[in-house]
Amino acid sequence: MFTPDADRRPRHARMTILALVLVTLAAVGLAAALAIANSRSTTTAPPGGTGLSRTAVPGKVTTLEPEPTPEPGWDVVAQKKLALRPMLRLPAEAAQPHELSPQAGPVLQIPEPSHAAGVWIPGGFPGTPEGALAQLKAADEVGLRGGDPTVYDRAYADIALPGAPAVDRTGLHTLLSTFRMRAGIAAGELKPGLTVTYDVTHGQIKGTTDQGRYAVVCVLGILTFDYKGQSTSMGVGDCQAMRWTGDAWRISTGNQAAMAASAWPGSAESVQAGYRSLGGTSR
């Protein structure tokens, strides 16, 4: 981590230790970033049943936010229960590269996009839970490319319905923002020699409601940071509540899905968390 003296170095000098920052992020930054994101997305009902939810944010005064408004034809109570059901909590070490489990379970087949040529984020997935999982995979792989929170924010907005949870409360936005802050790189700034990729290899369908029109799905992939040949990788998960609009899957209005478990894909911890290897997509 940077010392106070190091933080006062010229920008070009600080960039020479970016590789060290990557290692630091892999060791402790993931746990810190996702813990912050989790606290931002945690809601509890206030006393008195006022129809408001209480959002806890470290260092800030607790605020009250309106509960999702009931929508005709949608079971928002069941949606909330599904979205907020906690996922398995794992230690930060589970996300580091380590041995794979021989008990991976059956492959989860997901569809390929029908709209891929000439579009930023592939789409055209069918209205099935597997289609929702495939849409989240496509958006996250594009959004995390380059490790820039502004790019991820754009990808999130591209598949989100109006009124969906704020992107700055998501674990992936927080993780990328933490990385950029520790590396001394501003959001939106291009840094020659730096590449960041996210390859989703595993996933799970947490559950569905509303006759399958609402699904909470989770992806798990390998997030790799490389700076001039110095690289580090970690397993990172993401869960989102998705809604079928009749022709596409979109991140739903209502409650933000509980924080995903992050584990090294294929490890015993990833199997324990319910992830399965994905098949049916081109690599």
Disulfide bonds with the S-S distance in Angstrom:
Cys218-Cys239 2.01
